[in-house]
């Protein structure tokens, strides 16, 4: 839930049967033309970017025993420069 507050696109949920986090987003097209390949590409790109951005937070909670607040803070540190 803490991660979902930071998303502008989709949300994370827990897959009940597997007990794993899942990213969900829906696009509804009631009428009109079907989505263009560019729209689908943008949707997939943005979903992957959000999953990659928050993957470290899930790791910190599940494997390192950190609190959600600590995990998100560590995952969202912006690096600058080059190593």
Protein Blocks (a to p, Z undefined) as FASTA:
>chain_A
ZZmmmpcgdjddddfknopacdddddddfbdcdddfklmmmmmmmmmmmmmmmmmmmmmm
mmnopafklmmmmmmpccehjZZ
